[in-house]
Structure formats: structure tokens, C-alpha cells
Amino acid sequence: MERVNSSLCLENLRMMHENERLRRKAPQLDQENKALLAKLKRKQQQQHASASQGGAPSGSGGGHSAATATGSNFKAAGGKQPK
């Protein structure tokens, strides 16, 4: 019983450390997400302005690259892998 308790305490400690690590990383990811969103909105506005003036939109698929970058950041953040 004591061994099980020790094991659970150790797992709890690991979870608390991981939680703290993620808590510290969250503001950075939030800031990066907001910057990517602002960049995407600017690009869409430029494309809309270009299209309304009769020009062909340049760099189509730009939104995809921003979404991909955001997705990779969430993957990089990681977390405890299931056993």
C-alpha cells in the first residue's frame, strides 16, 4: 500500500511540474497566436483590396501557412503522452 501511495505521489508531482510548465508557456503561445491572426487578417484585407481594384490576389493559400504554423506550435507544446 505504501508503494502505491509513493507511486501516486510521484505521478502527482510530475503532473504538477508539467502543469506549471504549460502555465508558463500559455502566455507566449497566446501572444504568438494573436500575432499570427493579425498577420492573417492583414493579408486577407490586402487581398480583398487588391481584388476589389481588379487585380489578381497574390499569395493565395497564405491563410493555410499561418494555420499550419499555429498547428505546429500546439504540437510543439506537447504534453504528457498516454502510456
N, CA, C and O atoms as a Maestro MAE file, in Angstrom:
{
 s_m_m2io_version
 :::
 2.0.0
}

f_m_ct {
 s_m_title
 :::
 protein
 m_atom[332] {
  # First column is atom index #
  i_m_mmod_type
  r_m_x_coord
  r_m_y_coord
  r_m_z_coord
  i_m_residue_number
  s_m_chain_name
  s_m_pdb_residue_name
  s_m_pdb_atom_name
  i_m_atomic_number
  :::
  1 25 0.831 -1.202 0.000 1 A "MET " " N  " 7
  2 3 0.000 0.000 0.000 1 A "MET " " CA " 6
  3 2 0.870 1.259 0.000 1 A "MET " " C  " 6
  4 15 0.570 2.245 -0.674 1 A "MET " " O  " 8
  5 25 1.967 1.196 0.782 2 A "GLU " " N  " 7
  6 3 2.869 2.339 0.860 2 A "GLU " " CA " 6
  7 2 3.541 2.593 -0.493 2 A "GLU " " C  " 6
  8 15 3.758 3.741 -0.882 2 A "GLU " " O  " 8
  9 25 3.866 1.510 -1.203 3 A "ARG " " N  " 7
  10 3 4.496 1.638 -2.518 3 A "ARG " " CA " 6
  11 2 3.536 2.298 -3.510 3 A "ARG " " C  " 6
  12 15 3.947 3.149 -4.298 3 A "ARG " " O  " 8
  13 25 2.285 1.914 -3.472 4 A "VAL " " N  " 7
  14 3 1.278 2.509 -4.358 4 A "VAL " " CA " 6
  15 2 1.127 3.989 -4.047 4 A "VAL " " C  " 6
  16 15 1.037 4.816 -4.954 4 A "VAL " " O  " 8
  17 25 1.100 4.319 -2.759 5 A "ASN " " N  " 7
  18 3 0.980 5.716 -2.345 5 A "ASN " " CA " 6
  19 2 2.175 6.531 -2.833 5 A "ASN " " C  " 6
  20 15 2.008 7.645 -3.331 5 A "ASN " " O  " 8
  21 25 3.373 5.980 -2.693 6 A "SER " " N  " 7
  22 3 4.581 6.674 -3.161 6 A "SER " " CA " 6
  23 2 4.537 6.883 -4.668 6 A "SER " " C  " 6
  24 15 4.903 7.944 -5.174 6 A "SER " " O  " 8
  25 25 4.086 5.862 -5.370 7 A "SER " " N  " 7
  26 3 3.979 5.953 -6.827 7 A "SER " " CA " 6
  27 2 2.991 7.045 -7.239 7 A "SER " " C  " 6
  28 15 3.257 7.820 -8.158 7 A "SER " " O  " 8
  29 25 1.865 7.096 -6.559 8 A "LEU " " N  " 7
  30 3 0.860 8.119 -6.861 8 A "LEU " " CA " 6
  31 2 1.366 9.519 -6.523 8 A "LEU " " C  " 6
  32 15 1.096 10.476 -7.249 8 A "LEU " " O  " 8
  33 25 2.098 9.634 -5.419 9 A "CYS " " N  " 7
  34 3 2.671 10.941 -5.051 9 A "CYS " " CA " 6
  35 2 3.664 11.409 -6.102 9 A "CYS " " C  " 6
  36 15 3.682 12.586 -6.463 9 A "CYS " " O  " 8
  37 25 4.483 10.499 -6.590 10 A "LEU " " N  " 7
  38 3 5.462 10.840 -7.619 10 A "LEU " " CA " 6
  39 2 4.767 11.262 -8.917 10 A "LEU " " C  " 6
  40 15 5.161 12.243 -9.548 10 A "LEU " " O  " 8
  41 25 3.745 10.523 -9.303 11 A "GLU " " N  " 7
  42 3 2.990 10.879 -10.511 11 A "GLU " " CA " 6
  43 2 2.317 12.244 -10.338 11 A "GLU " " C  " 6
  44 15 2.293 13.048 -11.270 11 A "GLU " " O  " 8
  45 25 1.777 12.500 -9.159 12 A "ASN " " N  " 7
  46 3 1.147 13.787 -8.866 12 A "ASN " " CA " 6
  47 2 2.164 14.922 -8.974 12 A "ASN " " C  " 6
  48 15 1.859 15.982 -9.521 12 A "ASN " " O  " 8
  49 25 3.357 14.704 -8.458 13 A "LEU " " N  " 7
  50 3 4.418 15.708 -8.530 13 A "LEU " " CA " 6
  51 2 4.796 15.993 -9.984 13 A "LEU " " C  " 6
  52 15 4.971 17.149 -10.368 13 A "LEU " " O  " 8
  53 25 4.920 14.944 -10.785 14 A "ARG " " N  " 7
  54 3 5.226 15.126 -12.212 14 A "ARG " " CA " 6
  55 2 4.132 15.927 -12.904 14 A "ARG " " C  " 6
  56 15 4.418 16.807 -13.717 14 A "ARG " " O  " 8
  57 25 2.897 15.626 -12.587 15 A "MET " " N  " 7
  58 3 1.766 16.345 -13.195 15 A "MET " " CA " 6
  59 2 1.770 17.819 -12.798 15 A "MET " " C  " 6
  60 15 1.478 18.689 -13.619 15 A "MET " " O  " 8
  61 25 2.098 18.093 -11.545 16 A "MET " " N  " 7
  62 3 2.151 19.486 -11.094 16 A "MET " " CA " 6
  63 2 3.259 20.247 -11.813 16 A "MET " " C  " 6
  64 15 3.074 21.406 -12.185 16 A "MET " " O  " 8
  65 25 4.411 19.604 -12.012 17 A "HIS " " N  " 7
  66 3 5.507 20.251 -12.740 17 A "HIS " " CA " 6
  67 2 5.120 20.510 -14.196 17 A "HIS " " C  " 6
  68 15 5.389 21.584 -14.734 17 A "HIS " " O  " 8
  69 25 4.494 19.529 -14.821 18 A "GLU " " N  " 7
  70 3 4.050 19.697 -16.213 18 A "GLU " " CA " 6
  71 2 3.002 20.805 -16.310 18 A "GLU " " C  " 6
  72 15 3.025 21.606 -17.245 18 A "GLU " " O  " 8
  73 25 2.101 20.849 -15.360 19 A "ASN " " N  " 7
  74 3 1.072 21.884 -15.328 19 A "ASN " " CA " 6
  75 2 1.705 23.270 -15.216 19 A "ASN " " C  " 6
  76 15 1.293 24.202 -15.906 19 A "ASN " " O  " 8
  77 25 2.690 23.399 -14.362 20 A "GLU " " N  " 7
  78 3 3.381 24.680 -14.188 20 A "GLU " " CA " 6
  79 2 4.127 25.072 -15.456 20 A "GLU " " C  " 6
  80 15 4.125 26.242 -15.839 20 A "GLU " " O  " 8
  81 25 4.764 24.103 -16.109 21 A "ARG " " N  " 7
  82 3 5.479 24.376 -17.358 21 A "ARG " " CA " 6
  83 2 4.506 24.886 -18.425 21 A "ARG " " C  " 6
  84 15 4.800 25.850 -19.131 21 A "ARG " " O  " 8
  85 25 3.364 24.240 -18.535 22 A "LEU " " N  " 7
  86 3 2.365 24.653 -19.522 22 A "LEU " " CA " 6
  87 2 1.766 26.012 -19.169 22 A "LEU " " C  " 6
  88 15 1.471 26.813 -20.056 22 A "LEU " " O  " 8
  89 25 1.587 26.270 -17.886 23 A "ARG " " N  " 7
  90 3 1.053 27.558 -17.446 23 A "ARG " " CA " 6
  91 2 2.002 28.695 -17.830 23 A "ARG " " C  " 6
  92 15 1.562 29.777 -18.220 23 A "ARG " " O  " 8
  93 25 3.304 28.440 -17.715 24 A "ARG " " N  " 7
  94 3 4.291 29.462 -18.100 24 A "ARG " " CA " 6
  95 2 4.331 29.657 -19.615 24 A "ARG " " C  " 6
  96 15 4.581 30.765 -20.089 24 A "ARG " " O  " 8
  97 25 4.088 28.596 -20.370 25 A "LYS " " N  " 7
  98 3 4.167 28.669 -21.830 25 A "LYS " " CA " 6
  99 2 2.897 29.263 -22.450 25 A "LYS " " C  " 6
  100 15 2.955 29.789 -23.562 25 A "LYS " " O  " 8
  101 25 1.779 29.195 -21.774 26 A "ALA " " N  " 7
  102 3 0.498 29.647 -22.323 26 A "ALA " " CA " 6
  103 2 0.510 31.104 -22.786 26 A "ALA " " C  " 6
  104 15 0.032 31.376 -23.888 26 A "ALA " " O  " 8
  105 25 1.029 32.055 -22.008 27 A "PRO " " N  " 7
  106 3 1.030 33.446 -22.489 27 A "PRO " " CA " 6
  107 2 1.840 33.638 -23.771 27 A "PRO " " C  " 6
  108 15 1.456 34.423 -24.638 27 A "PRO " " O  " 8
  109 25 2.948 32.930 -23.889 28 A "GLN " " N  " 7
  110 3 3.765 33.022 -25.099 28 A "GLN " " CA " 6
  111 2 2.982 32.510 -26.305 28 A "GLN " " C  " 6
  112 15 2.986 33.138 -27.364 28 A "GLN " " O  " 8
  113 25 2.319 31.381 -26.146 29 A "LEU " " N  " 7
  114 3 1.532 30.827 -27.242 29 A "LEU " " CA " 6
  115 2 0.349 31.729 -27.587 29 A "LEU " " C  " 6
  116 15 0.000 31.878 -28.758 29 A "LEU " " O  " 8
  117 25 -0.261 32.326 -26.576 30 A "ASP " " N  " 7
  118 3 -1.374 33.240 -26.810 30 A "ASP " " CA " 6
  119 2 -0.909 34.451 -27.610 30 A "ASP " " C  " 6
  120 15 -1.577 34.874 -28.553 30 A "ASP " " O  " 8
  121 25 0.226 34.998 -27.234 31 A "GLN " " N  " 7
  122 3 0.772 36.160 -27.941 31 A "GLN " " CA " 6
  123 2 1.108 35.792 -29.390 31 A "GLN " " C  " 6
  124 15 0.818 36.555 -30.311 31 A "GLN " " O  " 8
  125 25 1.711 34.635 -29.583 32 A "GLU " " N  " 7
  126 3 2.055 34.195 -30.937 32 A "GLU " " CA " 6
  127 2 0.795 33.962 -31.767 32 A "GLU " " C  " 6
  128 15 0.752 34.307 -32.948 32 A "GLU " " O  " 8
  129 25 -0.216 33.383 -31.153 33 A "ASN " " N  " 7
  130 3 -1.478 33.139 -31.844 33 A "ASN " " CA " 6
  131 2 -2.119 34.454 -32.282 33 A "ASN " " C  " 6
  132 15 -2.614 34.561 -33.404 33 A "ASN " " O  " 8
  133 25 -2.111 35.450 -31.401 34 A "LYS " " N  " 7
  134 3 -2.683 36.754 -31.742 34 A "LYS " " CA " 6
  135 2 -1.904 37.419 -32.871 34 A "LYS " " C  " 6
  136 15 -2.499 38.045 -33.748 34 A "LYS " " O  " 8
  137 25 -0.576 37.289 -32.856 35 A "ALA " " N  " 7
  138 3 0.249 37.875 -33.914 35 A "ALA " " CA " 6
  139 2 -0.039 37.208 -35.254 35 A "ALA " " C  " 6
  140 15 -0.139 37.885 -36.277 35 A "ALA " " O  " 8
  141 25 -0.173 35.886 -35.253 36 A "LEU " " N  " 7
  142 3 -0.486 35.168 -36.489 36 A "LEU " " CA " 6
  143 2 -1.870 35.538 -37.007 36 A "LEU " " C  " 6
  144 15 -2.066 35.690 -38.213 36 A "LEU " " O  " 8
  145 25 -2.820 35.683 -36.105 37 A "LEU " " N  " 7
  146 3 -4.173 36.062 -36.507 37 A "LEU " " CA " 6
  147 2 -4.182 37.458 -37.112 37 A "LEU " " C  " 6
  148 15 -4.836 37.689 -38.129 37 A "LEU " " O  " 8
  149 25 -3.463 38.389 -36.496 38 A "ALA " " N  " 7
  150 3 -3.385 39.754 -37.028 38 A "ALA " " CA " 6
  151 2 -2.735 39.751 -38.407 38 A "ALA " " C  " 6
  152 15 -3.177 40.461 -39.309 38 A "ALA " " O  " 8
  153 25 -1.686 38.951 -38.566 39 A "LYS " " N  " 7
  154 3 -0.999 38.856 -39.861 39 A "LYS " " CA " 6
  155 2 -1.942 38.294 -40.921 39 A "LYS " " C  " 6
  156 15 -1.977 38.783 -42.050 39 A "LYS " " O  " 8
  157 25 -2.696 37.278 -40.557 40 A "LEU " " N  " 7
  158 3 -3.650 36.674 -41.485 40 A "LEU " " CA " 6
  159 2 -4.731 37.675 -41.881 40 A "LEU " " C  " 6
  160 15 -5.098 37.765 -43.053 40 A "LEU " " O  " 8
  161 25 -5.239 38.422 -40.910 41 A "LYS " " N  " 7
  162 3 -6.270 39.420 -41.210 41 A "LYS " " CA " 6
  163 2 -5.737 40.503 -42.134 41 A "LYS " " C  " 6
  164 15 -6.432 40.926 -43.058 41 A "LYS " " O  " 8
  165 25 -4.497 40.963 -41.892 42 A "ARG " " N  " 7
  166 3 -3.892 41.973 -42.776 42 A "ARG " " CA " 6
  167 2 -3.770 41.439 -44.193 42 A "ARG " " C  " 6
  168 15 -4.058 42.145 -45.160 42 A "ARG " " O  " 8
  169 25 -3.344 40.192 -44.309 43 A "LYS " " N  " 7
  170 3 -3.176 39.584 -45.627 43 A "LYS " " CA " 6
  171 2 -4.526 39.472 -46.338 43 A "LYS " " C  " 6
  172 15 -4.618 39.744 -47.535 43 A "LYS " " O  " 8
  173 25 -5.560 39.078 -45.617 44 A "GLN " " N  " 7
  174 3 -6.891 38.966 -46.210 44 A "GLN " " CA " 6
  175 2 -7.405 40.330 -46.645 44 A "GLN " " C  " 6
  176 15 -8.021 40.449 -47.705 44 A "GLN " " O  " 8
  177 25 -7.160 41.361 -45.839 45 A "GLN " " N  " 7
  178 3 -7.588 42.713 -46.206 45 A "GLN " " CA " 6
  179 2 -6.865 43.185 -47.458 45 A "GLN " " C  " 6
  180 15 -7.472 43.811 -48.327 45 A "GLN " " O  " 8
  181 25 -5.574 42.890 -47.556 46 A "GLN " " N  " 7
  182 3 -4.815 43.277 -48.742 46 A "GLN " " CA " 6
  183 2 -5.343 42.552 -49.972 46 A "GLN " " C  " 6
  184 15 -5.476 43.154 -51.037 46 A "GLN " " O  " 8
  185 25 -5.644 41.269 -49.836 47 A "GLN " " N  " 7
  186 3 -6.176 40.503 -50.956 47 A "GLN " " CA " 6
  187 2 -7.545 41.032 -51.356 47 A "GLN " " C  " 6
  188 15 -7.853 41.130 -52.543 47 A "GLN " " O  " 8
  189 25 -8.360 41.371 -50.376 48 A "HIS " " N  " 7
  190 3 -9.690 41.906 -50.660 48 A "HIS " " CA " 6
  191 2 -9.575 43.248 -51.380 48 A "HIS " " C  " 6
  192 15 -10.297 43.503 -52.344 48 A "HIS " " O  " 8
  193 25 -8.672 44.100 -50.914 49 A "ALA " " N  " 7
  194 3 -8.471 45.406 -51.542 49 A "ALA " " CA " 6
  195 2 -7.948 45.230 -52.961 49 A "ALA " " C  " 6
  196 15 -8.362 45.947 -53.871 49 A "ALA " " O  " 8
  197 25 -7.046 44.287 -53.150 50 A "SER " " N  " 7
  198 3 -6.481 44.026 -54.469 50 A "SER " " CA " 6
  199 2 -7.559 43.491 -55.414 50 A "SER " " C  " 6
  200 15 -7.619 43.887 -56.578 50 A "SER " " O  " 8
  201 25 -8.402 42.598 -54.915 51 A "ALA " " N  " 7
  202 3 -9.462 42.020 -55.740 51 A "ALA " " CA " 6
  203 2 -10.509 43.065 -56.098 51 A "ALA " " C  " 6
  204 15 -11.041 43.052 -57.208 51 A "ALA " " O  " 8
  205 25 -10.809 43.968 -55.174 52 A "SER " " N  " 7
  206 3 -11.825 44.983 -55.456 52 A "SER " " CA " 6
  207 2 -11.311 46.029 -56.435 52 A "SER " " C  " 6
  208 15 -12.104 46.733 -57.059 52 A "SER " " O  " 8
  209 25 -9.975 46.140 -56.578 53 A "GLN " " N  " 7
  210 3 -9.394 47.075 -57.537 53 A "GLN " " CA " 6
  211 2 -9.177 46.406 -58.888 53 A "GLN " " C  " 6
  212 15 -8.682 47.044 -59.817 53 A "GLN " " O  " 8
  213 25 -9.533 45.153 -59.011 54 A "GLY " " N  " 7
  214 3 -9.424 44.458 -60.285 54 A "GLY " " CA " 6
  215 2 -8.155 43.650 -60.434 54 A "GLY " " C  " 6
  216 15 -7.977 42.976 -61.449 54 A "GLY " " O  " 8
  217 25 -7.274 43.694 -59.465 55 A "GLY " " N  " 7
  218 3 -6.032 42.925 -59.532 55 A "GLY " " CA " 6
  219 2 -6.256 41.511 -59.041 55 A "GLY " " C  " 6
  220 15 -7.186 41.243 -58.280 55 A "GLY " " O  " 8
  221 25 -5.397 40.612 -59.482 56 A "ALA " " N  " 7
  222 3 -5.497 39.227 -59.026 56 A "ALA " " CA " 6
  223 2 -4.902 39.125 -57.628 56 A "ALA " " C  " 6
  224 15 -3.857 39.718 -57.361 56 A "ALA " " O  " 8
  225 25 -5.551 38.379 -56.728 57 A "PRO " " N  " 7
  226 3 -4.998 38.234 -55.380 57 A "PRO " " CA " 6
  227 2 -3.664 37.496 -55.443 57 A "PRO " " C  " 6
  228 15 -3.526 36.481 -56.125 57 A "PRO " " O  " 8
  229 25 -2.706 38.021 -54.728 58 A "SER " " N  " 7
  230 3 -1.388 37.387 -54.724 58 A "SER " " CA " 6
  231 2 -1.234 36.532 -53.480 58 A "SER " " C  " 6
  232 15 -1.780 36.839 -52.420 58 A "SER " " O  " 8
  233 25 -0.477 35.451 -53.632 59 A "GLY " " N  " 7
  234 3 -0.177 34.596 -52.481 59 A "GLY " " CA " 6
  235 2 -1.382 33.867 -51.937 59 A "GLY " " C  " 6
  236 15 -1.544 33.776 -50.720 59 A "GLY " " O  " 8
  237 25 -2.238 33.342 -52.807 60 A "SER " " N  " 7
  238 3 -3.392 32.615 -52.298 60 A "SER " " CA " 6
  239 2 -2.902 31.407 -51.526 60 A "SER " " C  " 6
  240 15 -1.891 30.796 -51.872 60 A "SER " " O  " 8
  241 25 -3.626 31.077 -50.486 61 A "GLY " " N  " 7
  242 3 -3.208 29.998 -49.604 61 A "GLY " " CA " 6
  243 2 -2.367 30.510 -48.457 61 A "GLY " " C  " 6
  244 15 -1.852 29.714 -47.672 61 A "GLY " " O  " 8
  245 25 -2.212 31.821 -48.335 62 A "GLY " " N  " 7
  246 3 -1.429 32.393 -47.246 62 A "GLY " " CA " 6
  247 2 -2.041 32.069 -45.901 62 A "GLY " " C  " 6
  248 15 -1.322 31.891 -44.918 62 A "GLY " " O  " 8
  249 25 -3.352 31.991 -45.845 63 A "GLY " " N  " 7
  250 3 -4.013 31.639 -44.598 63 A "GLY " " CA " 6
  251 2 -3.650 30.234 -44.157 63 A "GLY " " C  " 6
  252 15 -3.577 29.941 -42.964 63 A "GLY " " O  " 8
  253 25 -3.425 29.370 -45.136 64 A "HIS " " N  " 7
  254 3 -3.072 27.998 -44.807 64 A "HIS " " CA " 6
  255 2 -1.734 27.939 -44.093 64 A "HIS " " C  " 6
  256 15 -1.572 27.185 -43.133 64 A "HIS " " O  " 8
  257 25 -0.773 28.731 -44.556 65 A "SER " " N  " 7
  258 3 0.540 28.679 -43.915 65 A "SER " " CA " 6
  259 2 0.467 29.180 -42.479 65 A "SER " " C  " 6
  260 15 1.150 28.642 -41.607 65 A "SER " " O  " 8
  261 25 -0.342 30.193 -42.216 66 A "ALA " " N  " 7
  262 3 -0.484 30.688 -40.847 66 A "ALA " " CA " 6
  263 2 -1.145 29.625 -39.971 66 A "ALA " " C  " 6
  264 15 -0.750 29.424 -38.822 66 A "ALA " " O  " 8
  265 25 -2.146 28.953 -40.518 67 A "ALA " " N  " 7
  266 3 -2.823 27.915 -39.750 67 A "ALA " " CA " 6
  267 2 -1.862 26.763 -39.471 67 A "ALA " " C  " 6
  268 15 -1.875 26.186 -38.383 67 A "ALA " " O  " 8
  269 25 -1.038 26.434 -40.449 68 A "THR " " N  " 7
  270 3 -0.078 25.360 -40.257 68 A "THR " " CA " 6
  271 2 0.924 25.728 -39.179 68 A "THR " " C  " 6
  272 15 1.276 24.899 -38.340 68 A "THR " " O  " 8
  273 25 1.383 26.975 -39.202 69 A "ALA " " N  " 7
  274 3 2.349 27.418 -38.194 69 A "ALA " " CA " 6
  275 2 1.733 27.341 -36.805 69 A "ALA " " C  " 6
  276 15 2.390 26.913 -35.855 69 A "ALA " " O  " 8
  277 25 0.480 27.751 -36.682 70 A "THR " " N  " 7
  278 3 -0.188 27.695 -35.389 70 A "THR " " CA " 6
  279 2 -0.322 26.250 -34.929 70 A "THR " " C  " 6
  280 15 -0.061 25.933 -33.768 70 A "THR " " O  " 8
  281 25 -0.732 25.373 -35.845 71 A "GLY " " N  " 7
  282 3 -0.882 23.972 -35.501 71 A "GLY " " CA " 6
  283 2 0.415 23.350 -35.034 71 A "GLY " " C  " 6
  284 15 0.425 22.559 -34.090 71 A "GLY " " O  " 8
  285 25 1.516 23.702 -35.690 72 A "SER " " N  " 7
  286 3 2.794 23.127 -35.291 72 A "SER " " CA " 6
  287 2 3.205 23.609 -33.911 72 A "SER " " C  " 6
  288 15 3.861 22.876 -33.171 72 A "SER " " O  " 8
  289 25 2.825 24.842 -33.550 73 A "ASN " " N  " 7
  290 3 3.167 25.339 -32.224 73 A "ASN " " CA " 6
  291 2 2.426 24.567 -31.152 73 A "ASN " " C  " 6
  292 15 2.983 24.289 -30.090 73 A "ASN " " O  " 8
  293 25 1.181 24.219 -31.413 74 A "PHE " " N  " 7
  294 3 0.446 23.457 -30.423 74 A "PHE " " CA " 6
  295 2 1.035 22.058 -30.296 74 A "PHE " " C  " 6
  296 15 1.086 21.505 -29.197 74 A "PHE " " O  " 8
  297 25 1.473 21.488 -31.395 75 A "LYS " " N  " 7
  298 3 2.106 20.180 -31.324 75 A "LYS " " CA " 6
  299 2 3.408 20.273 -30.549 75 A "LYS " " C  " 6
  300 15 3.742 19.380 -29.771 75 A "LYS " " O  " 8
  301 25 4.148 21.365 -30.767 76 A "ALA " " N  " 7
  302 3 5.434 21.528 -30.093 76 A "ALA " " CA " 6
  303 2 5.251 21.692 -28.585 76 A "ALA " " C  " 6
  304 15 6.128 21.318 -27.806 76 A "ALA " " O  " 8
  305 25 4.107 22.253 -28.173 77 A "ALA " " N  " 7
  306 3 3.871 22.452 -26.747 77 A "ALA " " CA " 6
  307 2 3.833 21.111 -26.028 77 A "ALA " " C  " 6
  308 15 4.268 20.986 -24.883 77 A "ALA " " O  " 8
  309 25 3.303 20.111 -26.729 78 A "GLY " " N  " 7
  310 3 3.323 18.760 -26.191 78 A "GLY " " CA " 6
  311 2 2.472 18.600 -24.950 78 A "GLY " " C  " 6
  312 15 1.601 19.419 -24.655 78 A "GLY " " O  " 8
  313 25 2.736 17.565 -24.259 79 A "GLY " " N  " 7
  314 3 2.000 17.250 -23.052 79 A "GLY " " CA " 6
  315 2 2.384 15.848 -22.644 79 A "GLY " " C  " 6
  316 15 3.223 15.214 -23.284 79 A "GLY " " O  " 8
  317 25 1.783 15.371 -21.601 80 A "LYS " " N  " 7
  318 3 2.103 14.029 -21.149 80 A "LYS " " CA " 6
  319 2 1.527 13.031 -22.140 80 A "LYS " " C  " 6
  320 15 0.332 13.055 -22.435 80 A "LYS " " O  " 8
  321 25 2.363 12.174 -22.640 81 A "GLN " " N  " 7
  322 3 1.937 11.172 -23.600 81 A "GLN " " CA " 6
  323 2 1.238 10.027 -22.873 81 A "GLN " " C  " 6
  324 15 1.677 9.613 -21.800 81 A "GLN " " O  " 8
  325 25 0.151 9.515 -23.454 82 A "PRO " " N  " 7
  326 3 -0.525 8.379 -22.816 82 A "PRO " " CA " 6
  327 2 0.381 7.155 -22.812 82 A "PRO " " C  " 6
  328 15 1.177 6.937 -23.726 82 A "PRO " " O  " 8
  329 25 0.234 6.370 -21.756 83 A "LYS " " N  " 7
  330 3 1.084 5.170 -21.628 83 A "LYS " " CA " 6
  331 2 0.461 3.997 -22.336 83 A "LYS " " C  " 6
  332 15 1.028 2.905 -22.337 83 A "LYS " " O  " 8
  :::
 }
 m_bond[331] {
  # First column is bond index #
  i_m_from
  i_m_to
  i_m_order
  :::
  1 1 2 1
  2 2 3 1
  3 3 4 2
  4 3 5 1
  5 5 6 1
  6 6 7 1
  7 7 8 2
  8 7 9 1
  9 9 10 1
  10 10 11 1
  11 11 12 2
  12 11 13 1
  13 13 14 1
  14 14 15 1
  15 15 16 2
  16 15 17 1
  17 17 18 1
  18 18 19 1
  19 19 20 2
  20 19 21 1
  21 21 22 1
  22 22 23 1
  23 23 24 2
  24 23 25 1
  25 25 26 1
  26 26 27 1
  27 27 28 2
  28 27 29 1
  29 29 30 1
  30 30 31 1
  31 31 32 2
  32 31 33 1
  33 33 34 1
  34 34 35 1
  35 35 36 2
  36 35 37 1
  37 37 38 1
  38 38 39 1
  39 39 40 2
  40 39 41 1
  41 41 42 1
  42 42 43 1
  43 43 44 2
  44 43 45 1
  45 45 46 1
  46 46 47 1
  47 47 48 2
  48 47 49 1
  49 49 50 1
  50 50 51 1
  51 51 52 2
  52 51 53 1
  53 53 54 1
  54 54 55 1
  55 55 56 2
  56 55 57 1
  57 57 58 1
  58 58 59 1
  59 59 60 2
  60 59 61 1
  61 61 62 1
  62 62 63 1
  63 63 64 2
  64 63 65 1
  65 65 66 1
  66 66 67 1
  67 67 68 2
  68 67 69 1
  69 69 70 1
  70 70 71 1
  71 71 72 2
  72 71 73 1
  73 73 74 1
  74 74 75 1
  75 75 76 2
  76 75 77 1
  77 77 78 1
  78 78 79 1
  79 79 80 2
  80 79 81 1
  81 81 82 1
  82 82 83 1
  83 83 84 2
  84 83 85 1
  85 85 86 1
  86 86 87 1
  87 87 88 2
  88 87 89 1
  89 89 90 1
  90 90 91 1
  91 91 92 2
  92 91 93 1
  93 93 94 1
  94 94 95 1
  95 95 96 2
  96 95 97 1
  97 97 98 1
  98 98 99 1
  99 99 100 2
  100 99 101 1
  101 101 102 1
  102 102 103 1
  103 103 104 2
  104 103 105 1
  105 105 106 1
  106 106 107 1
  107 107 108 2
  108 107 109 1
  109 109 110 1
  110 110 111 1
  111 111 112 2
  112 111 113 1
  113 113 114 1
  114 114 115 1
  115 115 116 2
  116 115 117 1
  117 117 118 1
  118 118 119 1
  119 119 120 2
  120 119 121 1
  121 121 122 1
  122 122 123 1
  123 123 124 2
  124 123 125 1
  125 125 126 1
  126 126 127 1
  127 127 128 2
  128 127 129 1
  129 129 130 1
  130 130 131 1
  131 131 132 2
  132 131 133 1
  133 133 134 1
  134 134 135 1
  135 135 136 2
  136 135 137 1
  137 137 138 1
  138 138 139 1
  139 139 140 2
  140 139 141 1
  141 141 142 1
  142 142 143 1
  143 143 144 2
  144 143 145 1
  145 145 146 1
  146 146 147 1
  147 147 148 2
  148 147 149 1
  149 149 150 1
  150 150 151 1
  151 151 152 2
  152 151 153 1
  153 153 154 1
  154 154 155 1
  155 155 156 2
  156 155 157 1
  157 157 158 1
  158 158 159 1
  159 159 160 2
  160 159 161 1
  161 161 162 1
  162 162 163 1
  163 163 164 2
  164 163 165 1
  165 165 166 1
  166 166 167 1
  167 167 168 2
  168 167 169 1
  169 169 170 1
  170 170 171 1
  171 171 172 2
  172 171 173 1
  173 173 174 1
  174 174 175 1
  175 175 176 2
  176 175 177 1
  177 177 178 1
  178 178 179 1
  179 179 180 2
  180 179 181 1
  181 181 182 1
  182 182 183 1
  183 183 184 2
  184 183 185 1
  185 185 186 1
  186 186 187 1
  187 187 188 2
  188 187 189 1
  189 189 190 1
  190 190 191 1
  191 191 192 2
  192 191 193 1
  193 193 194 1
  194 194 195 1
  195 195 196 2
  196 195 197 1
  197 197 198 1
  198 198 199 1
  199 199 200 2
  200 199 201 1
  201 201 202 1
  202 202 203 1
  203 203 204 2
  204 203 205 1
  205 205 206 1
  206 206 207 1
  207 207 208 2
  208 207 209 1
  209 209 210 1
  210 210 211 1
  211 211 212 2
  212 211 213 1
  213 213 214 1
  214 214 215 1
  215 215 216 2
  216 215 217 1
  217 217 218 1
  218 218 219 1
  219 219 220 2
  220 219 221 1
  221 221 222 1
  222 222 223 1
  223 223 224 2
  224 223 225 1
  225 225 226 1
  226 226 227 1
  227 227 228 2
  228 227 229 1
  229 229 230 1
  230 230 231 1
  231 231 232 2
  232 231 233 1
  233 233 234 1
  234 234 235 1
  235 235 236 2
  236 235 237 1
  237 237 238 1
  238 238 239 1
  239 239 240 2
  240 239 241 1
  241 241 242 1
  242 242 243 1
  243 243 244 2
  244 243 245 1
  245 245 246 1
  246 246 247 1
  247 247 248 2
  248 247 249 1
  249 249 250 1
  250 250 251 1
  251 251 252 2
  252 251 253 1
  253 253 254 1
  254 254 255 1
  255 255 256 2
  256 255 257 1
  257 257 258 1
  258 258 259 1
  259 259 260 2
  260 259 261 1
  261 261 262 1
  262 262 263 1
  263 263 264 2
  264 263 265 1
  265 265 266 1
  266 266 267 1
  267 267 268 2
  268 267 269 1
  269 269 270 1
  270 270 271 1
  271 271 272 2
  272 271 273 1
  273 273 274 1
  274 274 275 1
  275 275 276 2
  276 275 277 1
  277 277 278 1
  278 278 279 1
  279 279 280 2
  280 279 281 1
  281 281 282 1
  282 282 283 1
  283 283 284 2
  284 283 285 1
  285 285 286 1
  286 286 287 1
  287 287 288 2
  288 287 289 1
  289 289 290 1
  290 290 291 1
  291 291 292 2
  292 291 293 1
  293 293 294 1
  294 294 295 1
  295 295 296 2
  296 295 297 1
  297 297 298 1
  298 298 299 1
  299 299 300 2
  300 299 301 1
  301 301 302 1
  302 302 303 1
  303 303 304 2
  304 303 305 1
  305 305 306 1
  306 306 307 1
  307 307 308 2
  308 307 309 1
  309 309 310 1
  310 310 311 1
  311 311 312 2
  312 311 313 1
  313 313 314 1
  314 314 315 1
  315 315 316 2
  316 315 317 1
  317 317 318 1
  318 318 319 1
  319 319 320 2
  320 319 321 1
  321 321 322 1
  322 322 323 1
  323 323 324 2
  324 323 325 1
  325 325 326 1
  326 326 327 1
  327 327 328 2
  328 327 329 1
  329 329 330 1
  330 330 331 1
  331 331 332 2
  :::
 }
}
